């Protein structure tokens, strides 16, 4: 079965089209061309700002002209991650989708349902002539995944609506009214590359098989971090043996819990068997620690050809100590919302670039002061190692508003449709809503979406039936936006509409 055979047909049709267009963060040119062609095909007014955010508008259907303008919003970029076996050029190649039972996933890569399914829903509404709604504006933002720079660049006056429905959440039946803010902390260590010795034997130490995933939405699960696992072994190794660290790499995106990492080391020949035995014991410990959350973890050691250079010993030692000391995971839970992570940090990536080692970390918190504190704690760890540390400006959180009027309308709509209450939540992941409020402080907003799992990883998938439920809720909500500016009315009964 192909995804175009799934229902609701119009949503899956456009989601398929979106998956066929490359759209890495900061490289959204092709998907922008696709959206512009779509607007031309359906004769829909379109405008683009200096950051390449796109706004399309559509008039109300007959009988709904007195409703206020509603903004539908999603981001057009995606996190691009593949497993080691998958050969793909995310700048050129389409995503290969697979219908797998109750889910749609990709073949060896991220699926891009975050937030391609939201984009598809907006396009479906714009293209359809049988959906009842008031006047709508559809906002498509760029570069959400690598720093929310599209939302940051959005200027006041670009949109006219006062109600915004963000379509970038991941649990059907849950309505989100708040999110964490975030920032990145980056460290650079310079090193002297020295010629390797032919007297040593050289080995690749590789960590793989981990779940990976979203550094906000899944940080509470205690998933394995490949960088932390790798450096734990290097730390143990350093306490017992002399070795040369020739290379170290792990992770990629700042908002992804890294699932793979490796180091290349040089050992004295007489030490290698003892090191193998030590690794076996270490692996047993890691497997035991992660058996409930990351049961497929692997740490392997294999011989490799002699590399040309190694990292000077003093820098390698500082690097290992700093990475080992660098905090990763949940740093604090919310005292306001039960079960919500308040503050966290992710040791996202370790890269070598010329004679520099670059460490990328990201911090999140629903409290601005706590976000600054955890970011400065991470910075201090690397400053003590002599690294050059820089921090991004970051983005604000979205403070929950339990008195939101569109929240009441959406909740009543859900209950009317499904005879049960939706769950009202805040999310630890970052959404663009907080940035929208900076330019449009009057916005009344909620975020909701279908059920996605394992986003930002090669296991990313979307539950098929949840798309239909979410779509039904979205259309019913658009039909039932109160005509009054204050939105104080309850959901209007609309017999025959669904």
N, C-alpha and C positions, 0 to 999 in steps of 0.2 A: 504494500500500500504506500502511496505517496502522500505527502502532507496536503497536497491540493485536493485530495479525496476526503479530507476531514471536514467536520462542521464545527462552527459556522464557516461555510465555504468562503465567504468574502474576506474574512480575517486571515484564514490560512493561505488564501491566494496571494494576498499582499505580503504576508510573512515569507512565503516562498520567494517572492520577488526580491524582498529585502536581503535574504540570505545569499542571493546570487550576486550581490554587489559588494565588493570589498569596502570596509569602513573602519579601519583601525583609528584609534584616537589620534588626532592631529593630522590625519590623512583622509578627510571626509569628502574629498573632491568628487569622487565617483558617485557616492550616494547623494550628494547635493545635485549633481547632474541628473540623477534618476528622479529626484523629487521635483526638480524644475520641469523635466519632461512630463511628469505626471500632471503638474499644474497646467501645462499647456494642453495636454490631451483632454482634460476634463474642464478646461476653461475656468479655472479657479484663480482668483486674485492672489498674488504672491509678492512678498517683499523679503529682502535679505539685508541684514545689518552689516556693519564693518567686520564683525567677528564671524560672519557666515551663518549666524542663526537665521532660521527661516520662519516666516509667519504666513500662513494661508488662512483665508476667511471664507465663510459660507453663510449666505442669508438663511433666515429662518424658513422652515417649511410653513405652508399656509395654515393659519390658526395659531401659530406660536410666535407671531411677530412681537408680542408684548413682553416676551421673556427677556431677562437681562443676558448680556453676552457672557458666554462661558468659554474659558480657555482650556483646551486640552493640550497636555504637554508631555513630551518624551524626548529622549536624547538619541541621536542617530549613530553615535560611535559605539564600538564594542571592545571588550577585552579580548585580545588575541593570544591564546595559549594552545599549544599542541603537545602531544606526547612525543617521545624521542623517535618512535617508529613512523610517525606521520610526516610526510613531506608536503609542505604547503607554503606558498608565498601569500601571506595575508594581504599584501598590497595588490595582488593580481587575481587570486583564485577565489572561487565561490566556496561557501560552506556546504558540505555534503550532509544532508539531513537524513535521519533514519527514524521511521515509526517503529518503536520498540514497546509493544504491549500498550500500556496506558500512557506512555510518554513519547515525546519527540526529543531526540538527542542528535548530536553530530558524530561524524566518523573521525574520532581521534583528535578533535579540537573542541574549543568552546563553541557553543551553539549561537550565541548572540541574541537569544531571547531577551536578555538584558541589554538593551531595552527595545530590541527589534519587534517584539510582540506589541509593545505600546505604539511604535511607529506604524505597524500594520493596522492597528485599530483606528488610528487617526485617519489613515489613508482610506480605509474602508468606509468610514463615515463621510468623508469628503466626496468619495466616488459614488456613493449610493444615492438613489432618488426615491427610496422607499422607507427612509428612516425619519421619524418625526423628532424635531428638535428646534430650539430657539436659535438665535444667531450664535455662531461659534467662531472661535479663532483657534487654529492649530499651530502650536509653537514646537519647532524642532530645533533643539540646541545641539551644539557641537562640543566635543572634547570634555564630556562629563567624566569619563573614567580616569583621565590622567590629571585631573585637578579642577574640574568644574569651571574651566576658563570661559566657556561659552556663556554660561549663566552669569559669571562675574562681569563679562563685557556687555551684557544686556543693558540698554539704555532706557530710561523712563520715557514713556510716550510711544514706545514700539508696539505695545499692546493696549487695548482699550477695556478689556473685560475686568471685572472685579471678583470673579469666582474662578479659581484654577483647580483643575483636576489633574494631578500628576499621575501618570500611568506607569510608574517605575517601581512598584512594590511586588512582593514575591509570594504572597499567601492569599489565595482566594478566601473570601469570607472575613478578611481582616482589613480594617480601615486605619491608616496611619495618620497621625496628627503631629508628629514631631520626629526629629532625627538629630544625630550627633554632628558636631562640627569636626573639622580635621585639619591637619597640616603635615608636612613632610620634613624630616630631618635627614640631611645628607652629609656624609663624612668622606674625606679623601685622605688617604695615607700615601705618601710618596715612598718609593723604595729604590734601592740600587740593585739592578739585575747583575748577578755574578755568574760566571761560567760554571756549569755543573761538572762534577767529578766523574770520570769513568770508573772509579773504584766503587761507586754506589750502585745498588739495584733500584729501579724506579717502578713505582706502583701507582695505579689509579684507585683512589678510595671514592666510591660513588654511593650516594643515598638516592633511592627512588621508590616508587610504589606508593607514595603518600597521596592522600586525598586532595591536598591543596584547598583552594576555595576562597571565598570572599573574606577579606580581612576585617570587615565590619559585621556582616550578617552571620558569620560562622566562627568568629573568634572565641566565643564562649564554649565551643565544643571541645576544646583541648586538643585539637588536631596537631599532628606532628609538623614541625617546621624543619625542612631539610637543612637549612643553614645552621640551626641550633644543634641538630643531631650531629652534623659533620664536625662542628667545632668542638663539641663535647668529646668526640673521639680524639681529635687533634690535641686537645688539652691533656687528656690522659696519656696520650703517646709522648707528649713533650716531657711529662714528669718522669718518664722511665727511659727514654731513648733519645739519642741525638739523631735528628733527621733534617733534611733540606726540604723546605716548602717551595715547590716550583710553580704551582698554580692553584688557584681557588676560585670557584664560580658557583653561584646558586641563585635561583629565583630570577624574576624579570620585572613584573609590574609592581608598583608601590602598594596597590590595593589587593594583592593576591598573596595568600599564605603560600610560601614556596614549597613545591612538592619534589624538586630534584636539585641536587647539588653535588659537586665533586671537588676533590683536591688531588694533585699529583705530588708525590713525595719521593725523596731519595733516602734509602735505608742502607746501613751497613749490612753486607750479605749475612753476617752471623746473627743479625737481629730479626730477619724476616719471618722465620717460623714462629718465634715468640710473639711477634706482632700479630701474625695470623691467629694465634691462639687467643691473644688479648681481644682481637676483633670479634671472634666467635662469642666470647663472654659478653662483650659489649652489646652485640646484636641480640642476644638472649634477653638482656635487660630492657632494651628498647622495645622489643616485641612484647614483652610482658607489660610495659608501661602503656603501650598503645593498642593493646589487643582488642579493646572495645570500640575504639574510634578510628584507628588506622591499622587494621590487621594485615595489610599487604606490604608494610614497610620492608625495605631491603637495604642492607648496607654490605657492599661487596668490595673485594680487593682483587685486582688483577695486574699482572705485569704489563708495562708499557715501554716503548722506546725511550731512550734517554733524551730529555728536553735540553735545549741549549742553555737555559739560565735558571737560576733559582732566586728567590727573594732573600735579600740579606737577612741574617739571623735576627738582628735586633728588631727590625721592622716586623718580621714574621712573628716574633714573640709578642710584640705589642698588639698586633692584629688578632692573634689567637686569644689573648687575655681580654681585649676589648669586646670581641664578638661573644666570648663566653659570658662576660659580665652584662652584656646588653640585654635588657629586659624584653621579653616577648609575651604577649597574651593579655589577659584581663588584668587591669590594674585597680579596678574598683567597680562596685555595683551601685546602681541608683538607690538612693534612699526615698525617692518619690514614687517610682513605678516598680513594683515588685517584679523581679526576674529580668530587668533591663540592665545591660552592661552600661555603666556610666563612662568609664575611661579604659582605653586599651592602647597597645602599641604593637606594631608588626615589624619584625626584622625581615624585610622584604627581599632584598637583593644584595649580593656581593659580586662585583664585577672587576675585572682587570682591564685597564686601558692604558697601553704604553707602559710607563713606569709609575702608574697610579693604581691604587686599589680603591674602588668606590663602593661605599655602603649606603644603601637606601633604606630608610625606615619611614613608617607612617604612624601618626598618632591620632586618636579620635576621642572626643568627649562631648557629652551633652552640657558640660559646664565649661565656659571659656577659660576660667582660671586653672581648672584641672587639666585642660588641654595644654595650656602653656607650661604647666609644671612638669607633666610627663615628657613633653618635648625637650624641655631644658634638662631633665634628668638623663635622657638619651644623649643629648649633646655633650653633657659633662663626661659621660663614659668615654666618648671618643676624643674629647679634648684632653683628657688625662693620658691618652695614648699618643698625643702629639698630632692628631689629625686636624685638618682644616674643616670646620663645620659650618654649614649654611642651612637656613630654614626657610621654607616657603611662607608666604603670607597666610596661607590657609583659607578656610571658608567657615562661615558661622553655622551654628546649629539652628534648628527650627524648634522654637519653644512651643510645646503643646498648648493648644487652646481648646479646652474641654467645652467651652461655650460657643464654639464655632457653629454657625447656623447651617452652613452647607453640610457639616458633619451630621446634624440632626436630620436633614433631608435625606442624605445618603443612608443613614441608619434605618430610618423609617421605610425607605424604598426597599432595602434589603429584607427587612422583616416582612413587608407586604408580599414580596416575591417568593420568599423561601420559608416563611413562617418560623424564623429563628433570628435571634439577635446577632449582628456581626460583632467581632471582637474589635475593640478600640485600643490601639497600641501606639507606642513610639518605637523607633528602630535605631539600632546603633550604627547602621550604615549611613553614609552621607547621601542626602538628596539635595536637589537644587533649590528646594523651597525656601530655605533660609536666605539664599542670595536674592531670590525674587523679592522677598520682603524688604530688602535694603532699598530697592528701586521703586517698589510698589507696596508701600506699607499697609495699604488698605485691603490687600488681597485676603480673601477667605479661601482656605485651601484644605484639601485632603489628598492622600495618595492611596491608590489601590491598584491591584493587578491580579493576574492569574497565579497559580502555584508554580514556582520555579524552584529547582533544587541544584545545589552544587555549582552556583554561578561562579564565574571567574576560574573555572577548572574544566578539564576535558570531560568531566562527568556531568556538565551542565545539561539540564533537561527541563522541559515544560510539560505539565500534566494536561493531557488532551481535554478531558471533560471540564477542567477548571476554566479553560479558555471560554467555553460556551456559557458557563455560569457568570463569569466576569463580564462578558459581552452583554448578556441579558441585563445584568445590573446596570452597566454603563448606559445602555439605551433607555432603560426605564428611568434612570436618574435624569437624563437629558430631557425626557418628556415631562418630568415632574418638578423642574426648577420653578419655584414660586415666582409669580409675576411681580410681586412687591419687591421693592429695592431692599427692604430690611430682611427678606427671607424668613419672616416669622411664621408663615403659614405651614401647616403640616403638608405632607405629600397629598396631592390631589388624587382622588380615585379616578382611574382612567380605564373603564371597562373596555375590553377588546384590544387593549394595547399591551405589549410585552417586550 
